[in-house]
Amino acid sequence: MPFTAQDVKTLREMTECGMLDCKKALIETDGDMEKAVEFLREKGLASVAKKSGRIAAEGLVLAFTDAEKKVSVAIEVNSETDFVSKNEDFREFVKLAGQAVIDNDPADVEALLACVVDGRTVNEHLQDRQLKIRENLKVRRFVRYEGDVATYVHGGGTIGVMVKFATDVADKEGFAEYGKDVAMQIAAANPTYICEHCVPAEVIAHEKEILFAQISNDEKLANKPDAVKEKMVEGRIGKFYKENCLMNQEFVKDPDFDIKGYTEKVAKELGGSIKIAEFVRMEKGEGIEKKQENFADEVAKQMAGK
């Protein structure tokens, strides 16, 4: 069927593809708008497939709670460039994917991508964004908590934190502020464990070996008896706990307390008990090795059409 310049414009608005691409799609599909959208989607996905080797280490981390369901999620979706994290379509997709985690409790990313939202799979929603944004996008990971949870997002999506509590005072005034304080503490101080008892024995044994070696290599301490060195190691292991265990960390907002003391204080004020059950801290792109290339080499590759 014939198509008009208005049809080309409409298709462009629907897909955000270039005018010439839209015209070609309508020619190839005899003016059928739905088929033209599919044609462009396929073309866009082919383009994304070529980019799939490019590392997606930027993007967005979100953490939020569905108050009605009392379920929370922290989720990371990666992109190639930091600019994409400010794209409203991209941010909406991350929110959509996070809500799908809350609603469906998928076992892993593959299961999440197969979840259906508004009649389409999460993967199809992702493909739509890839078509529009023209970057390699990837749902990297998520964690889902049920129950009394505090969430915090730092830096517009650079770090996301979820903290789950076992408590009987979650509905009392003051608890929400406490929960946010703990979540912000985790974002800022990046603890690895909740408390000393959570640290695996092999981790402590390894840390003690390092501390003993440091003391033995210190000219002023090297000649001390091993028994004395062992006592010094026990004294210094406390620093490890203060740096790595949330409950031992100095409270960022009030150095007069550690998190254990602050938690006990709030629990007493609210007339109940509070226990930090678990937490997750996601930092955008952590653990992903970003590809570094010589600028001249990159230009040469582009000129060569690679």
Summary of the structure (lengths in Angstrom):
residues: 306
radius of gyration: 26.1
end to end distance: 37.6
largest distance: 93.8
contacts: 916
relative contact order: 0.12
helix: 51%
strand: 20%
